[in-house]
Protein backbone atom coordinates (compact mmCIF):
# COMPACT_ATOMS: atom_id res chain seq x y z
CA UNK A 1 0.00 0.00 0.00
CA UNK A 2 1.18 3.48 -0.82
CA UNK A 3 0.22 6.40 1.31
CA UNK A 4 0.75 9.79 -0.20
CA UNK A 5 2.32 12.37 2.08
CA UNK A 6 0.61 15.40 0.57
CA UNK A 7 -3.04 14.37 0.19
CA UNK A 8 -4.54 17.83 -0.37
CA UNK A 9 -5.43 17.45 -4.04
CA UNK A 10 -6.89 13.95 -3.62
CA UNK A 11 -8.76 15.09 -0.49
CA UNK A 12 -10.43 17.97 -2.30
CA UNK A 13 -11.32 15.69 -5.22
CA UNK A 14 -12.82 13.20 -2.75
CA UNK A 15 -14.70 15.86 -0.79
CA UNK A 16 -12.61 15.71 2.35
CA UNK A 17 -11.52 18.78 4.35
CA UNK A 18 -8.03 20.27 3.88
CA UNK A 19 -5.93 22.78 5.85
CA UNK A 20 -5.33 24.99 2.80
CA UNK A 21 -6.23 25.16 -0.89
CA UNK A 22 -4.12 22.81 -3.02
CA UNK A 23 -2.36 24.30 -6.04
CA UNK A 24 -0.85 23.01 -9.26
CA UNK A 25 -0.39 24.83 -12.57
CA UNK A 26 -1.57 23.89 -16.05
CA UNK A 27 1.58 23.39 -18.17
CA UNK A 28 3.70 23.58 -15.02
CA UNK A 29 6.50 21.78 -16.86
CA UNK A 30 7.26 23.94 -19.85
CA UNK A 31 9.07 26.68 -21.64
CA UNK A 32 8.94 29.31 -18.88
CA UNK A 33 11.42 27.16 -16.92
CA UNK A 34 15.09 27.46 -17.97
CA UNK A 35 15.76 23.89 -16.82
CA UNK A 36 12.99 22.68 -19.17
CA UNK A 37 14.56 24.52 -22.11
CA UNK A 38 17.90 22.98 -21.25
CA UNK A 39 16.49 19.41 -21.15
CA UNK A 40 14.53 20.00 -24.34
CA UNK A 41 17.66 21.22 -26.06
CA UNK A 42 19.44 18.07 -24.95
CA UNK A 43 16.55 15.94 -26.26
CA UNK A 44 16.68 17.71 -29.63
CA UNK A 45 12.92 17.95 -30.18
CA UNK A 46 9.64 17.79 -28.32
CA UNK A 47 8.65 14.25 -29.40
CA UNK A 48 11.99 12.81 -28.26
CA UNK A 49 11.50 14.55 -24.94
CA UNK A 50 7.96 13.23 -24.53
CA UNK A 51 8.73 9.69 -25.70
CA UNK A 52 11.91 9.07 -23.69
CA UNK A 53 10.72 8.05 -20.20
CA UNK A 54 13.89 9.30 -18.44
CA UNK A 55 13.55 12.75 -20.01
CA UNK A 56 9.76 12.95 -19.57
CA UNK A 57 10.29 12.03 -15.91
CA UNK A 58 13.01 14.65 -15.51
CA UNK A 59 10.86 17.50 -16.85
CA UNK A 60 7.81 16.34 -14.86
CA UNK A 61 9.86 16.65 -11.68
CA UNK A 62 11.49 20.03 -12.45
CA UNK A 63 8.58 22.20 -11.23
CA UNK A 64 8.13 19.88 -8.19
CA UNK A 65 11.74 20.46 -7.17
CA UNK A 66 11.56 24.20 -7.73
CA UNK A 67 8.18 25.00 -6.19
CA UNK A 68 5.97 23.84 -3.35
CA UNK A 69 3.21 22.33 -5.51
CA UNK A 70 0.54 19.86 -4.43
CA UNK A 71 0.63 17.64 -7.55
CA UNK A 72 2.79 16.58 -10.46
CA UNK A 73 1.33 16.25 -13.96
CA UNK A 74 2.70 13.73 -16.40
CA UNK A 75 4.82 15.40 -19.05
CA UNK A 76 3.33 14.36 -22.37
CA UNK A 77 0.87 15.84 -24.85
CA UNK A 78 -2.74 15.25 -25.85
CA UNK A 79 -1.56 14.67 -29.42
CA UNK A 80 0.37 11.47 -28.69
CA UNK A 81 -2.98 9.68 -29.08
CA UNK A 82 -3.51 10.65 -32.75
CA UNK A 83 0.20 10.04 -33.32
CA UNK A 84 -0.38 6.45 -32.16
CA UNK A 85 -3.42 6.31 -34.49
CA UNK A 86 -1.01 6.78 -37.40
CA UNK A 87 -1.09 10.54 -38.12
CA UNK A 88 2.64 11.23 -37.69
CA UNK A 89 2.97 14.06 -35.15
CA UNK A 90 5.86 16.49 -35.49
CA UNK A 91 6.70 19.98 -34.29
CA UNK A 92 7.90 22.45 -36.91
CA UNK A 93 10.33 24.88 -35.25
CA UNK A 94 8.37 27.71 -33.63
CA UNK A 95 5.12 26.62 -35.31
CA UNK A 96 3.44 24.24 -32.91
CA UNK A 97 2.15 20.73 -33.59
CA UNK A 98 1.59 19.35 -37.11
CA UNK A 99 0.42 16.04 -38.57
CA UNK A 100 1.95 14.44 -41.66
CA UNK A 101 -1.32 12.65 -42.42
CA UNK A 102 -4.36 14.69 -41.31
CA UNK A 103 -7.73 12.90 -41.20
CA UNK A 104 -9.95 14.73 -43.70
CA UNK A 105 -12.20 12.41 -45.61
CA UNK A 106 -14.68 9.73 -44.51
CA UNK A 107 -12.26 7.24 -46.10
CA UNK A 108 -9.41 8.49 -43.86
CA UNK A 109 -11.69 8.11 -40.84
CA UNK A 110 -12.74 4.56 -41.75
CA UNK A 111 -9.12 3.54 -42.14
CA UNK A 112 -7.90 4.98 -38.83
CA UNK A 113 -6.25 2.50 -36.53
CA UNK A 114 -7.43 2.17 -32.93
CA UNK A 115 -4.11 1.46 -31.25
CA UNK A 116 -3.48 -0.51 -28.09
CA UNK A 117 -2.06 2.06 -25.64
CA UNK A 118 -0.21 -0.63 -23.71
CA UNK A 119 1.97 -1.22 -26.77
CA UNK A 120 1.86 1.86 -29.01
CA UNK A 121 1.90 4.32 -26.11
CA UNK A 122 3.99 2.17 -23.85
CA UNK A 123 6.53 4.97 -23.48
CA UNK A 124 3.85 6.98 -21.63
CA UNK A 125 3.15 4.13 -19.20
CA UNK A 126 6.90 3.66 -18.67
CA UNK A 127 7.17 7.38 -17.88
CA UNK A 128 4.23 7.14 -15.43
CA UNK A 129 5.86 4.21 -13.60
CA UNK A 130 9.21 5.98 -13.44
CA UNK A 131 7.68 9.26 -12.23
CA UNK A 132 5.75 7.46 -9.50
CA UNK A 133 8.95 5.82 -8.33
CA UNK A 134 10.85 9.12 -8.31
CA UNK A 135 8.03 11.03 -6.61
CA UNK A 136 8.15 8.44 -3.87
CA UNK A 137 4.60 9.35 -2.77
CA UNK A 138 5.47 12.96 -2.00
CA UNK A 139 2.63 14.35 -4.14
CA UNK A 140 0.05 12.63 -6.38
CA UNK A 141 0.56 12.24 -10.14
CA UNK A 142 -2.06 13.54 -12.57
CA UNK A 143 -2.54 11.60 -15.81
CA UNK A 144 -4.42 13.18 -18.72
CA UNK A 145 -5.76 13.07 -22.25
CA UNK A 146 -7.42 15.49 -24.65
CA UNK A 147 -11.19 15.35 -25.12
CA UNK A 148 -12.21 13.51 -28.29
CA UNK A 149 -13.54 16.78 -29.79
CA UNK A 150 -10.33 18.71 -29.08
CA UNK A 151 -8.13 15.91 -30.41
CA UNK A 152 -10.36 15.65 -33.50
CA UNK A 153 -9.88 19.35 -34.28
CA UNK A 154 -6.11 18.82 -34.55
CA UNK A 155 -6.52 15.56 -36.51
CA UNK A 156 -8.82 17.13 -39.09
CA UNK A 157 -7.12 20.53 -39.35
CA UNK A 158 -3.66 18.94 -39.36
CA UNK A 159 -2.37 21.57 -36.91
CA UNK A 160 -3.62 24.23 -34.50
CA UNK A 161 -6.23 26.49 -36.09
CA UNK A 162 -7.95 29.85 -35.85
CA UNK A 163 -10.97 29.26 -38.05
CA UNK A 164 -11.59 25.50 -37.89
CA UNK A 165 -12.53 25.35 -41.57
CA UNK A 166 -12.08 21.62 -42.09
CA UNK A 167 -13.66 20.32 -38.91
CA UNK A 168 -16.66 22.62 -39.34
CA UNK A 169 -17.03 21.46 -42.95
CA UNK A 170 -17.04 17.90 -41.66
CA UNK A 171 -19.46 18.74 -38.83
CA UNK A 172 -22.01 20.44 -41.06
CA UNK A 173 -21.30 18.29 -44.13
CA UNK A 174 -20.98 14.72 -42.85
CA UNK A 175 -22.05 14.45 -39.24
CA UNK A 176 -21.92 10.65 -39.28
CA UNK A 177 -18.30 10.63 -40.35
CA UNK A 178 -17.43 13.03 -37.52
CA UNK A 179 -19.26 10.81 -35.02
CA UNK A 180 -17.31 7.79 -36.26
CA UNK A 181 -14.07 9.74 -35.79
CA UNK A 182 -15.07 10.87 -32.27
CA UNK A 183 -16.07 7.30 -31.33
CA UNK A 184 -12.70 5.98 -32.44
CA UNK A 185 -10.85 8.66 -30.49
CA UNK A 186 -13.07 8.08 -27.44
CA UNK A 187 -12.42 4.34 -27.32
CA UNK A 188 -8.68 4.87 -27.74
CA UNK A 189 -8.76 7.54 -25.01
CA UNK A 190 -10.66 5.29 -22.60
CA UNK A 191 -8.05 2.54 -23.05
CA UNK A 192 -5.27 5.14 -22.76
CA UNK A 193 -6.56 6.63 -19.49
CA UNK A 194 -7.18 3.17 -18.02
CA UNK A 195 -3.59 2.25 -18.87
CA UNK A 196 -2.30 5.44 -17.20
CA UNK A 197 -4.31 4.63 -14.07
CA UNK A 198 -2.99 1.06 -14.05
CA UNK A 199 0.57 2.36 -14.47
CA UNK A 200 0.14 4.60 -11.40
CA UNK A 201 -1.62 7.88 -12.28
CA UNK A 202 -3.67 8.76 -9.17
CA UNK A 203 -6.13 11.16 -10.76
CA UNK A 204 -7.06 11.89 -14.38
CA UNK A 205 -7.89 15.08 -16.26
CA UNK A 206 -9.50 15.56 -19.68
CA UNK A 207 -8.58 18.77 -21.53
CA UNK A 208 -11.30 20.10 -23.83
CA UNK A 209 -9.46 23.17 -25.05
CA UNK A 210 -11.70 23.73 -28.08
CA UNK A 211 -15.20 22.78 -26.84
CA UNK A 212 -15.86 26.50 -26.50
CA UNK A 213 -15.89 27.05 -30.29
CA UNK A 214 -19.14 25.06 -30.55
CA UNK A 215 -22.80 26.08 -30.38
CA UNK A 216 -24.56 24.86 -27.21
CA UNK A 217 -26.26 22.09 -29.16
CA UNK A 218 -23.09 21.02 -30.95
CA UNK A 219 -21.17 21.10 -27.65
CA UNK A 220 -23.59 18.55 -26.20
CA UNK A 221 -23.49 16.30 -29.25
CA UNK A 222 -19.83 16.47 -30.29
CA UNK A 223 -17.90 17.26 -27.13
CA UNK A 224 -19.74 16.59 -23.86
CA UNK A 225 -21.32 13.36 -25.12
CA UNK A 226 -17.88 11.83 -25.66
CA UNK A 227 -16.46 13.12 -22.37
CA UNK A 228 -19.49 11.53 -20.70
CA UNK A 229 -18.58 8.21 -22.36
CA UNK A 230 -15.08 8.51 -20.92
CA UNK A 231 -16.33 9.26 -17.39
CA UNK A 232 -18.87 6.40 -17.53
CA UNK A 233 -16.28 3.91 -18.81
CA UNK A 234 -13.71 4.89 -16.19
CA UNK A 235 -16.29 4.61 -13.45
CA UNK A 236 -16.93 1.01 -14.55
CA UNK A 237 -13.27 -0.01 -14.51
CA UNK A 238 -11.70 2.38 -11.97
CA UNK A 239 -14.58 3.35 -9.68
CA UNK A 240 -12.57 5.45 -7.27
CA UNK A 241 -10.12 7.37 -9.47
CA UNK A 242 -10.98 11.09 -9.39
CA UNK A 243 -11.67 12.69 -12.78
CA UNK A 244 -11.48 16.38 -13.74
CA UNK A 245 -13.06 17.77 -16.91
CA UNK A 246 -12.05 21.15 -18.34
CA UNK A 247 -13.76 22.88 -21.26
CA UNK A 248 -12.08 26.19 -22.02
CA UNK A 249 -14.74 28.85 -22.66
CA UNK A 250 -17.34 26.41 -21.35
CA UNK A 251 -18.59 28.61 -18.48
CA UNK A 252 -22.22 28.48 -19.52
CA UNK A 253 -22.15 24.67 -19.61
CA UNK A 254 -20.72 24.12 -16.11
CA UNK A 255 -23.95 22.53 -14.76
CA UNK A 256 -23.96 20.01 -17.62
CA UNK A 257 -20.28 19.19 -17.14
CA UNK A 258 -20.82 18.72 -13.40
CA UNK A 259 -23.65 16.24 -14.10
CA UNK A 260 -21.34 13.79 -15.94
CA UNK A 261 -20.25 12.26 -12.65
CA UNK A 262 -16.77 13.81 -12.71
CA UNK A 263 -15.18 14.90 -9.42
CA UNK A 264 -13.96 18.33 -10.50
CA UNK A 265 -14.51 20.87 -13.23
CA UNK A 266 -11.81 23.20 -14.53
CA UNK A 267 -12.89 26.83 -14.89
CA UNK A 268 -11.17 29.43 -17.09
CA UNK A 269 -10.82 33.08 -16.06
CA UNK A 270 -13.91 34.31 -17.89
CA UNK A 271 -16.15 33.04 -15.08
CA UNK A 272 -16.31 34.25 -11.48
CA UNK A 273 -15.88 31.21 -9.20
CA UNK A 274 -18.79 32.48 -7.10
CA UNK A 275 -21.06 32.03 -10.12
CA UNK A 276 -19.41 28.73 -11.07
CA UNK A 277 -20.08 27.47 -7.55
CA UNK A 278 -23.70 28.56 -7.64
CA UNK A 279 -24.12 26.84 -11.02
CA UNK A 280 -22.62 23.55 -9.85
CA UNK A 281 -24.06 23.58 -6.29
CA UNK A 282 -20.91 22.11 -4.67
CA UNK A 283 -21.63 18.87 -6.54
CA UNK A 284 -18.05 18.96 -7.84
CA UNK A 285 -14.75 20.57 -6.90
CA UNK A 286 -13.80 23.64 -8.95
CA UNK A 287 -10.31 24.07 -10.36
CA UNK A 288 -9.00 27.47 -11.39
CA UNK A 289 -8.99 30.22 -12.36
CA UNK A 290 -6.35 32.95 -12.17
CA UNK A 291 -5.73 34.68 -15.51
CA UNK A 292 -2.14 33.61 -16.39
CA UNK A 293 -1.59 37.19 -17.55
CA UNK A 294 -1.68 38.28 -13.89
CA UNK A 295 1.79 36.73 -13.57
CA UNK A 296 3.16 39.58 -15.71
CA UNK A 297 2.06 41.97 -12.97
CA UNK A 298 3.76 43.30 -9.86
CA UNK A 299 3.79 41.36 -6.59
CA UNK A 300 1.16 43.67 -5.19
CA UNK A 301 -1.04 42.90 -8.19
CA UNK A 302 -0.41 39.14 -8.02
CA UNK A 303 -1.33 39.06 -4.34
CA UNK A 304 -4.48 41.08 -4.96
CA UNK A 305 -5.61 38.80 -7.80
CA UNK A 306 -4.79 35.57 -5.91
CA UNK A 307 -6.89 36.88 -3.04
CA UNK A 308 -9.68 37.77 -5.45
CA UNK A 309 -9.77 34.19 -6.78
CA UNK A 310 -9.74 32.66 -3.27
CA UNK A 311 -12.45 35.04 -2.15
CA UNK A 312 -14.61 34.45 -5.20
CA UNK A 313 -14.68 30.75 -4.29
CA UNK A 314 -15.18 31.69 -0.65
CA UNK A 315 -15.11 29.48 2.42
CA UNK A 316 -15.24 25.81 1.55
CA UNK A 317 -13.28 22.65 0.91
CA UNK A 318 -13.75 22.06 -2.80
CA UNK A 319 -11.41 24.51 -4.50
CA UNK A 320 -8.20 23.58 -6.33
CA UNK A 321 -6.15 26.66 -7.14
CA UNK A 322 -4.85 26.78 -10.71
CA UNK A 323 -4.57 29.15 -13.62
CA UNK A 324 -7.55 29.51 -15.96
CA UNK A 325 -5.41 27.98 -18.73
CA UNK A 326 -1.76 27.07 -19.36
CA UNK A 327 1.08 29.26 -18.15
CA UNK A 328 2.76 31.36 -20.86
CA UNK A 329 6.36 30.84 -21.88
CA UNK A 330 7.39 34.45 -21.08
CA UNK A 331 6.40 34.38 -17.41
CA UNK A 332 9.11 34.84 -14.78
CA UNK A 333 9.40 31.69 -12.59
CA UNK A 334 9.97 33.94 -9.54
CA UNK A 335 6.46 35.32 -9.99
CA UNK A 336 5.13 31.76 -10.11
CA UNK A 337 6.86 31.02 -6.83
CA UNK A 338 5.37 34.17 -5.33
CA UNK A 339 1.88 33.15 -6.49
CA UNK A 340 2.27 29.69 -4.91
CA UNK A 341 3.50 31.15 -1.63
CA UNK A 342 0.62 33.59 -1.63
CA UNK A 343 -1.87 30.72 -1.98
CA UNK A 344 -0.17 28.99 0.95
CA UNK A 345 -0.34 32.17 3.00
CA UNK A 346 -3.87 33.35 2.23
CA UNK A 347 -5.87 30.17 1.69
CA UNK A 348 -5.97 28.68 5.24
CA UNK A 349 -8.43 31.45 6.17
CA UNK A 350 -10.93 29.89 3.74
CA UNK A 351 -10.79 26.48 5.46
CA UNK A 352 -12.45 25.35 8.68
CA UNK A 353 -9.43 24.87 10.99
O1 LIG B 1 8.65 22.67 -25.80
C1 LIG B 1 7.82 23.01 -26.66
O2 LIG B 1 8.05 23.81 -27.59
C2 LIG B 1 6.49 22.40 -26.67
C3 LIG B 1 5.45 23.12 -25.92
C4 LIG B 1 4.54 22.04 -25.38
C5 LIG B 1 4.51 21.56 -24.06
C6 LIG B 1 5.33 22.04 -22.89
C7 LIG B 1 3.63 21.27 -26.13
C8 LIG B 1 3.34 21.36 -27.57
N1 LIG B 1 3.04 20.33 -25.29
C9 LIG B 1 3.54 20.48 -24.02
C10 LIG B 1 3.23 19.66 -22.86
C11 LIG B 1 1.81 19.49 -22.50
N2 LIG B 1 0.73 19.60 -23.35
C12 LIG B 1 1.35 19.10 -21.23
C13 LIG B 1 2.33 18.74 -20.13
C14 LIG B 1 2.07 18.73 -18.77
C15 LIG B 1 2.02 20.04 -18.00
O3 LIG B 1 0.93 20.65 -17.94
O4 LIG B 1 3.05 20.40 -17.40
C16 LIG B 1 -0.07 19.05 -21.31
C17 LIG B 1 -1.06 18.75 -20.20
C18 LIG B 1 -0.42 19.37 -22.65
C19 LIG B 1 -1.79 19.36 -23.15
C20 LIG B 1 -2.12 19.99 -24.46
N3 LIG B 1 -1.39 19.97 -25.62
C21 LIG B 1 -3.34 20.66 -24.72
C22 LIG B 1 -4.47 20.79 -23.73
C23 LIG B 1 -4.25 21.81 -22.68
C24 LIG B 1 -4.09 23.21 -23.16
O5 LIG B 1 -3.04 23.80 -22.86
O6 LIG B 1 -5.02 23.74 -23.78
C25 LIG B 1 -3.31 21.09 -26.06
C26 LIG B 1 -4.38 21.86 -26.80
C27 LIG B 1 -2.07 20.64 -26.63
C28 LIG B 1 -1.63 20.81 -28.03
C29 LIG B 1 -0.30 21.47 -28.09
N4 LIG B 1 0.87 20.82 -27.82
C30 LIG B 1 1.92 21.70 -27.88
C31 LIG B 1 1.38 22.99 -28.21
C32 LIG B 1 2.19 24.24 -28.40
C33 LIG B 1 -0.01 22.83 -28.30
C34 LIG B 1 -1.03 23.94 -28.56
C35 LIG B 1 -1.17 24.23 -30.00
C36 LIG B 1 -2.28 25.21 -30.25
O7 LIG B 1 -2.19 26.34 -29.75
O8 LIG B 1 -3.25 24.84 -30.93
Boltz pocket constraint, residues with backbone or C-beta under 6 A from the ligand:
constraints:
  - pocket:
      binder: B
      contacts: [[A, 25], [A, 26], [A, 27], [A, 28], [A, 29], [A, 30], [A, 31], [A, 40], [A, 46], [A, 73], [A, 74], [A, 75], [A, 76], [A, 77], [A, 78], [A, 79], [A, 96], [A, 97], [A, 144], [A, 146], [A, 159], [A, 160], [A, 161], [A, 207], [A, 209], [A, 326]]
      max_distance: 6.0
